[in-house]
Amino acid sequence: MHLNESPFSPSPAVRERVLEYLDKLNLYHIKDLEEKFTNSLSRYVGVPTEYLSVYPGSSEALVAILRYCRRRGLKPITVWPSFHGVEEFANVEGVNLGYVRLVPDSFELNLVELARKGGPDRALYIVNPNNPTSNMLFEDFDTLEFLLRKFGLVVVDEAYYEFSGFTVVRKVLEEEKLVVVRTFSKAFSLAGARVGYVVANPDVGRELRGLEVAFSTPVTSIAAALGALEDLDYVRRVVAEVVRLRDELKELLRSEGLRVLDSRTNFLFVKTPVKGSEVARELAKRGVRVRAYSDPDIEYFIRVSIASRECNEKFIDALRQVLALNPRIVNT
């Protein structure tokens, strides 16, 4: 319960499409398949195909964006706490990443500090809804317009869009400075296929594609993503069930006296009476893995991915055992 994976298998349509293209794995790419996928993705996202770029997971898209920033002389900045991966990617790429702290405890955007750190030579990366805090950082276009005025580039990672229902993709058609990143890993149940995509101005998208290795997204992964798009009813059912399980687990945790942030994702952010690392270590001994943090702002939190009801119940039972170990445990 530490990787924010879907607890459900992909749609049967995914299997059908993958099997259809298995015998063509001798090829680097299949034009007909790529066109079908891009056209289907265009209909789903609601933008023309030339605004779309496909990557082997959104992580590779973020690496390409960091390279783009370096080439363009843009200093990337992110809010914090946020997706730890972007920090790791920046380190690997030798890019100096700046930070603006979210408002402590509420984990809201600090617009005053963002304005101070902005500039035409700055690029802002923001996850909305945010990982790991699970909340929306903004849900209005006035805030987006403010950020676009303050930064030379704004990258909005919508990995959890299908759970939040809020998107800024249509603004990409108007704003060359806006880039949106999404993934098939969460709501589409395709974490193992590694398919992500970018919505960007065609010129920006073309330059970004030039910063990745050619033919990097496997034929079978594209086929899997196409199958997922062909069964959106299944995706909607998965999202609805994850939300139901999430809210059910949230209420159970709150009944234990724990603070749980309202989530717009497929995971929960839970405050613990002792350091989250201590809780995570004890949970691991009981066969449950969750994510904990060393950052002082969130060291008393754990992030818990929503799993099946059986796994959620196992987590609750294990957590009760862990909390009972420590005499300092009180309602928080």
Number of C-alpha atoms within 10 A of each C-alpha: 20 17 14 22 20 23 20 17 11 22 22 13 19 26 15 13 21 19 14 12 17 12 10 13 12 8 10 13 18 13 9 9 17 16 12 14 22 20 16 18 21 17 13 12 14 11 18 15 18 15 20 22 19 25 25 20 24 23 20 22 25 24 21 22 26 27 20 18 19 16 10 10 12 20 21 25 21 22 23 23 22 23 18 12 12 17 17 13 18 17 12 10 14 12 16 13 18 16 18 18 17 21 15 13 9 10 22 17 20 15 15 8 13 22 14 10 16 20 18 13 15 20 29 28 24 22 24 25 28 26 24 25 30 26 22 20 19 16 15 11 12 10 14 17 12 13 20 22 16 21 23 20 26 24 23 23 24 25 24 26 19 20 20 19 11 17 20 19 22 13 17 18 16 10 16 17 18 26 24 24 25 24 26 23 22 24 29 28 22 25 19 11 19 21 25 26 22 27 29 27 19 18 11 17 19 15 13 22 18 11 17 17 11 10 12 14 20 18 21 23 21 29 26 30 27 23 23 25 22 19 16 14 12 18 20 15 12 22 22 15 15 25 19 13 17 26 17 13 23 22 13 15 19 15 11 15 16 18 18 21 17 16 21 23 31 25 28 28 25 23 21 24 19 16 18 23 19 15 23 23 16 19 22 12 11 16 10 20 20 20 20 23 19 12 11 9 16 22 17 20 28 26 26 25 24 27 23 17 15 8 14 21 14 15 22 17 13 20 20 14 14 19 19 12 11 11 7 10 14 14 12 11
